[in-house]
Amino acid sequence: MEPVFDGHNDVLLRLWRTMRNGADPVAEFVKGTREGHIDGPRARAGGLVGGLCAIYIPSGDLILKEPDVNGHYYTPLAAPLDRAASLDIAMEKFAIALKLHEAGAWRICRSTADIRDAIGEGQFAAVIHMEGCEAIDRDLYALEVFHAAGLRSLGPVWSRHNAFGHGVPFAYPLSPDTGPGLTDLGFELVKACDRMGILIDLAHITEKGFWDVANTSTQPLVASHSNVHSLTAVARNLTDRQMDAIRERKGIVGLNYAVTMLRPDARDDANTGLDLMVRHIDYMVERMGIDCVGLGSDFDGATVPADIRDASGNQKLVAALKAAGYASEDLHKLCRENWLRVLANAWHEA
């Protein structure tokens, strides 16, 4: 079995909803559930040894648009969120992560040595990520506190605007060049992340924001759960020029398992073959090289191919990649080592 370290998941969102419904999120993760994609038993069954676990604040007013007769759709951006309410939710989700750590259900990792130790000891290696910084204040005091608690990765925006920058809508077909990028506060956030050793994720930001980060940060450029725009022309996927910049900065793109970002027609249809996942990886490897590609499933945050189903199905993708000609050394890189290299760089270990 090929161990997989995954660049993005939303398991904390599902567990937070479990808690809000009056159930025990720790028990759900430890004992397993039929809901969603990730828990301890299914992670072990599929060789999922860890990943970046997102603290994401839901947008209650977001209603994804159905495709028109041509298969096209455009979902207007969700409204900006109130900071105080966002901070409350972020704290609740971080508390769940800490409870899982205290219960031995997973280990919150602050270094690549922590990740390797957790994997070696059979514990799920959780890196805490913040997907959209609505919970962060303008003076960045909360960023310091979250970092001290274990935050090691963030995306300045989700697919909505906030005080730090602008996000891309869920739309097809559409370029990622949909509007402004970072705000003045966003530039300060990026500089602070560089100083503190917090990975900056470009998965939901506009193309202008991508270049703003590229021109400000000294880190490798990272899109934790994105695919190829020329194969699936959704606004969230990456252009060839963006991938060229990621290659030049020795960054990484994590393959998003979301079927809407894999299929040429961008439809939300789980009957999506593994060949499309391999096709996106092939394209990224050809464009950026084997060292700049990883996995970023978006488990618990999207519809994934029926053959994958959940975390227990990860080895089916590994088998498909092996059948497509990827050697063992290539699979080591795609499944975990590329992520660990980039994290070490962003965290000032290398």
Secondary structure per residue as TSV (DSSP state, phi and psi in degrees):
chain	resnum	aa	ss	phi	psi
A	1	M	-	360.0	133.4
A	2	E	-	-90.4	113.6
A	3	P	-	-61.7	138.5
A	4	V	E	-119.1	123.8
A	5	F	E	-107.2	120.3
A	6	D	E	-102.2	137.2
A	7	G	E	-78.7	-10.3
A	8	H	E	-166.6	132.2
A	9	N	E	-149.4	164.0
A	10	D	-	-117.2	33.9
A	11	V	H	-61.9	-32.6
A	12	L	H	-66.5	-29.7
A	13	L	H	-64.1	-46.3
A	14	R	H	-65.0	-43.0
A	15	L	H	-67.2	-33.9
A	16	W	H	-64.2	-41.0
A	17	R	H	-66.1	-36.4
A	18	T	H	-58.9	-46.2
A	19	M	H	-63.0	-43.8
A	20	R	H	-62.5	-26.2
A	21	N	T	-88.0	5.6
A	22	G	T	92.2	5.9
A	23	A	S	-101.0	174.9
A	24	D	-	-96.0	110.4
A	25	P	H	-67.8	-31.3
A	26	V	H	-67.0	-45.6
A	27	A	H	-61.3	-38.7
A	28	E	H	-62.4	-42.2
A	29	F	H	-69.3	-42.4
A	30	V	H	-71.1	-46.9
A	31	K	H	-84.8	-25.3
A	32	G	-	98.3	161.5
A	33	T	-	-154.5	164.0
A	34	R	S	-90.3	-4.1
A	35	E	S	-84.4	147.5
A	36	G	S	60.3	-146.9
A	37	H	S	-123.9	-31.3
A	38	I	-	-123.6	131.6
A	39	D	-	-152.8	176.8
A	40	G	H	-57.4	-52.0
A	41	P	H	-60.9	-43.4
A	42	R	H	-70.9	-33.6
A	43	A	H	-62.0	-46.3
A	44	R	H	-63.7	-39.9
A	45	A	H	-63.5	-32.6
A	46	G	H	-101.4	6.6
A	47	G	T	73.2	20.1
A	48	L	E	-82.3	104.3
A	49	V	E	-95.2	-5.6
A	50	G	E	164.0	-178.4
A	51	G	E	170.4	177.7
A	52	L	E	-84.8	117.8
A	53	C	E	-105.5	119.2
A	54	A	E	-86.0	137.2
A	55	I	E	-95.8	105.4
A	56	Y	E	-122.2	134.4
A	57	I	-	-96.9	116.4
A	58	P	-	-64.5	149.2
A	59	S	-	-102.5	104.1
A	60	G	T	-67.8	-20.4
A	61	D	T	-93.0	1.7
A	62	L	-	-82.3	120.5
A	63	I	-	-122.7	111.1
A	64	L	-	-66.2	130.2
A	65	K	-	-76.6	143.3
A	66	E	-	-78.2	148.1
A	67	P	-	-62.9	148.8
A	68	D	-	-82.0	-169.4
A	69	V	T	-63.2	-22.1
A	70	N	T	-92.7	1.0
A	71	G	S	83.7	8.9
A	72	H	-	-93.1	152.4
A	73	Y	E	-154.1	156.5
A	74	Y	E	-147.1	114.5
A	75	T	E	-98.7	117.5
A	76	P	-	-57.2	147.5
A	77	L	-	-60.8	144.0
A	78	A	B	-66.5	155.5
A	79	A	-	-69.0	151.0
A	80	P	-	-57.6	152.7
A	81	L	-	-103.7	153.0
A	82	D	-	-70.9	133.9
A	83	R	H	-66.8	-43.5
A	84	A	H	-61.2	-45.5
A	85	A	H	-65.8	-37.4
A	86	S	H	-64.8	-40.5
A	87	L	H	-63.4	-39.9
A	88	D	H	-59.0	-47.2
A	89	I	H	-66.5	-42.3
A	90	A	H	-59.5	-40.7
A	91	M	H	-66.1	-38.9
A	92	E	H	-62.7	-42.4
A	93	K	H	-70.1	-39.4
A	94	F	H	-64.7	-36.6
A	95	A	H	-61.8	-38.7
A	96	I	H	-62.0	-44.4
A	97	A	H	-59.2	-42.2
A	98	L	H	-66.7	-38.1
A	99	K	H	-65.3	-39.4
A	100	L	H	-61.9	-40.5
A	101	H	H	-63.7	-47.6
A	102	E	H	-63.9	-31.7
A	103	A	T	-81.7	-5.6
A	104	G	T	77.1	13.9
A	105	A	S	-76.2	-30.9
A	106	W	E	-154.2	173.8
A	107	R	E	-120.3	125.9
A	108	I	E	-74.6	121.8
A	109	C	-	-107.5	133.0
A	110	R	S	-113.4	-1.3
A	111	S	S	-151.6	163.3
A	112	T	H	-69.6	-26.7
A	113	A	H	-64.3	-39.5
A	114	D	H	-59.9	-43.5
A	115	I	H	-61.4	-49.2
A	116	R	H	-65.4	-37.9
A	117	D	H	-63.9	-44.8
A	118	A	H	-60.9	-45.3
A	119	I	H	-61.0	-43.8
A	120	G	H	-63.9	-27.4
A	121	E	T	-97.4	7.2
A	122	G	T	76.4	19.1
A	123	Q	-	-101.7	145.6
A	124	F	E	-67.1	123.7
A	125	A	E	-90.9	102.9
A	126	A	E	-100.4	122.7
A	127	V	E	-104.8	126.0
A	128	I	E	-83.1	126.7
A	129	H	E	-121.8	147.2
A	130	M	E	-114.3	118.0
A	131	E	E	-100.0	92.4
A	132	G	S	92.7	129.8
A	133	C	-	-104.4	36.7
A	134	E	T	-61.2	-24.3
A	135	A	T	-82.8	-7.3
A	136	I	S	-93.2	133.6
A	137	D	-	-79.8	165.0
A	138	R	T	-65.7	-26.2
A	139	D	T	-88.7	-3.7
A	140	L	-	68.4	19.3
A	141	Y	H	-63.5	-41.3
A	142	A	H	-63.9	-32.3
A	143	L	H	-60.6	-42.2
A	144	E	H	-61.5	-42.0
A	145	V	H	-69.2	-45.8
A	146	F	H	-61.3	-39.7
A	147	H	H	-61.7	-43.3
A	148	A	H	-61.8	-32.0
A	149	A	H	-79.4	-13.6
A	150	G	T	130.8	-1.4
A	151	L	E	-62.7	128.1
A	152	R	E	-131.8	5.3
A	153	S	E	-157.3	144.5
A	154	L	E	-153.4	152.1
A	155	G	E	-107.0	124.1
A	156	P	S	-53.6	-35.1
A	157	V	-	-135.8	153.0
A	158	W	S	-95.1	-166.6
A	159	S	S	-79.6	62.1
A	160	R	B	-163.6	166.7
A	161	H	-	-89.0	151.2
A	162	N	B	-147.9	-169.3
A	163	A	T	-66.2	-15.8
A	164	F	T	-104.4	-18.8
A	165	G	B	174.3	-168.7
A	166	H	-	-123.7	137.6
A	167	G	B	-103.6	163.2
A	168	V	-	-90.6	147.9
A	169	P	-	-78.2	166.5
A	170	F	E	-84.9	105.8
A	171	A	E	-155.4	150.1
A	172	Y	E	-153.2	133.8
A	173	P	S	-82.4	142.9
A	174	L	-	-162.6	141.5
A	175	S	-	-70.2	152.5
A	176	P	S	-72.5	-6.2
A	177	D	-	-84.6	77.3
A	178	T	-	-110.5	2.3
A	179	G	S	160.2	-162.1
A	180	P	-	-63.4	170.7
A	181	G	-	-110.6	-119.4
A	182	L	B	-73.5	148.8
A	183	T	-	-87.3	176.8
A	184	D	H	-58.2	-40.5
A	185	L	H	-65.0	-34.0
A	186	G	H	-63.1	-40.1
A	187	F	H	-62.3	-39.4
A	188	E	H	-66.4	-37.9
A	189	L	H	-61.1	-46.3
A	190	V	H	-60.9	-43.8
A	191	K	H	-63.7	-38.6
A	192	A	H	-66.1	-40.8
A	193	C	H	-62.7	-42.0
A	194	D	H	-59.6	-43.8
A	195	R	H	-65.3	-41.3
A	196	M	H	-85.9	-15.3
A	197	G	T	81.2	49.2
A	198	I	-	-114.8	123.7
A	199	L	E	-60.3	140.2
A	200	I	E	-107.9	123.8
A	201	D	B	-106.1	131.8
A	202	L	-	-106.9	19.3
A	203	A	T	-66.9	-27.5
A	204	H	T	-118.3	3.7
A	205	I	B	-87.5	157.0
A	206	T	-	-64.6	164.5
A	207	E	H	-62.4	-38.9
A	208	K	H	-60.5	-42.4
A	209	G	H	-63.3	-37.8
A	210	F	H	-55.0	-49.1
A	211	W	H	-72.2	-31.0
A	212	D	H	-60.3	-45.5
A	213	V	H	-65.6	-43.5
A	214	A	H	-59.0	-35.3
A	215	N	H	-86.2	-6.7
A	216	T	H	-113.1	-43.3
A	217	S	-	-82.2	152.2
A	218	T	-	-101.2	-0.2
A	219	Q	S	-75.6	165.6
A	220	P	-	-59.3	146.0
A	221	L	-	-83.4	133.8
A	222	V	E	-132.6	129.7
A	223	A	E	-121.8	101.5
A	224	S	T	-69.8	-29.5
A	225	H	T	-147.7	79.8
A	226	S	-	-143.0	160.1
A	227	N	-	-129.2	-160.2
A	228	V	B	-96.9	119.9
A	229	H	T	-66.0	-36.0
A	230	S	T	-70.1	-15.9
A	231	L	T	-96.8	-35.8
A	232	T	S	-138.9	106.5
A	233	A	-	-85.3	50.0
A	234	V	-	-86.4	153.5
A	235	A	T	-62.1	-25.5
A	236	R	T	-80.4	-11.5
A	237	N	S	-84.7	166.3
A	238	L	B	-99.5	139.0
A	239	T	-	-76.8	164.9
A	240	D	H	-59.8	-39.5
A	241	R	H	-64.0	-40.0
A	242	Q	H	-63.8	-43.1
A	243	M	H	-64.8	-34.9
A	244	D	H	-62.0	-40.4
A	245	A	H	-66.2	-38.1
A	246	I	H	-64.0	-40.8
A	247	R	H	-61.8	-46.0
A	248	E	H	-63.0	-31.9
A	249	R	T	-94.1	5.6
A	250	K	T	57.6	42.5
A	251	G	-	-92.6	-149.8
A	252	I	E	-155.8	147.3
A	253	V	E	-118.8	128.0
A	254	G	E	-95.0	122.9
A	255	L	E	-57.8	121.9
A	256	N	-	-84.9	127.3
A	257	Y	-	-79.0	-6.6
A	258	A	-	-57.7	124.4
A	259	V	G	-63.1	-29.4
A	260	T	G	-67.2	-16.7
A	261	M	G	-107.5	2.8
A	262	L	T	-109.6	-39.2
A	263	R	S	-76.0	141.0
A	264	P	T	-59.2	-28.6
A	265	D	T	-93.3	-1.8
A	266	A	-	58.8	25.0
A	267	R	-	-82.6	150.5
A	268	D	-	-85.7	73.2
A	269	D	-	-129.0	113.4
A	270	A	S	-65.5	-18.6
A	271	N	-	-77.5	67.3
A	272	T	-	-123.3	124.2
A	273	G	-	-73.1	153.4
A	274	L	H	-63.9	-21.3
A	275	D	H	-60.4	-30.2
A	276	L	H	-72.7	-33.3
A	277	M	H	-64.9	-44.9
A	278	V	H	-64.0	-37.8
A	279	R	H	-61.7	-43.2
A	280	H	H	-66.1	-40.9
A	281	I	H	-64.5	-43.5
A	282	D	H	-55.5	-46.4
A	283	Y	H	-62.5	-45.9
A	284	M	H	-65.9	-39.6
A	285	V	H	-64.8	-41.9
A	286	E	H	-64.8	-37.6
A	287	R	H	-79.6	-40.4
A	288	M	H	-113.0	-17.1
A	289	G	-	96.3	157.5
A	290	I	G	-63.8	-24.9
A	291	D	G	-78.2	-9.4
A	292	C	G	-113.1	18.1
A	293	V	E	-127.7	138.2
A	294	G	E	-145.2	-158.9
A	295	L	E	-117.3	141.5
A	296	G	-	-146.2	74.3
A	297	S	-	-57.3	-36.0
A	298	D	-	65.6	27.2
A	299	F	B	-53.9	142.9
A	300	D	T	66.5	12.0
A	301	G	S	-134.1	1.9
A	302	A	S	-161.5	166.1
A	303	T	-	-79.1	125.7
A	304	V	-	-111.1	163.1
A	305	P	-	-55.4	140.4
A	306	A	T	-58.7	-31.9
A	307	D	T	-67.5	-28.4
A	308	I	T	-80.6	-50.8
A	309	R	-	70.8	-56.8
A	310	D	S	-162.4	-168.4
A	311	A	G	-58.6	-26.3
A	312	S	G	-68.0	-14.5
A	313	G	G	-96.2	7.1
A	314	N	H	-57.8	-36.0
A	315	Q	H	-68.8	-17.2
A	316	K	H	-67.6	-37.8
A	317	L	H	-67.4	-42.1
A	318	V	H	-57.3	-44.1
A	319	A	H	-63.6	-39.4
A	320	A	H	-65.5	-37.9
A	321	L	H	-68.5	-39.9
A	322	K	H	-62.8	-42.6
A	323	A	H	-64.8	-27.1
A	324	A	T	-81.4	-2.3
A	325	G	T	110.1	4.6
A	326	Y	-	-76.7	126.3
A	327	A	-	-77.0	170.2
A	328	S	H	-57.6	-42.8
A	329	E	H	-62.6	-38.3
A	330	D	H	-62.9	-43.5
A	331	L	H	-66.2	-37.3
A	332	H	H	-57.2	-44.2
A	333	K	I	-68.2	-48.3
A	334	L	I	-63.6	-36.7
A	335	C	I	-86.5	-22.5
A	336	R	I	-162.7	-39.6
A	337	E	I	-66.9	-33.9
A	338	N	H	-64.1	-39.8
A	339	W	H	-64.0	-43.6
A	340	L	H	-65.4	-35.9
A	341	R	H	-63.0	-47.1
A	342	V	H	-66.6	-41.8
A	343	L	H	-62.0	-42.2
A	344	A	H	-59.7	-38.7
A	345	N	H	-68.1	-49.5
A	346	A	H	-62.9	-31.6
A	347	W	T	-91.4	13.4
A	348	H	T	63.5	30.3
A	349	E	-	-92.7	-19.3
A	350	A	-	-134.3	360.0
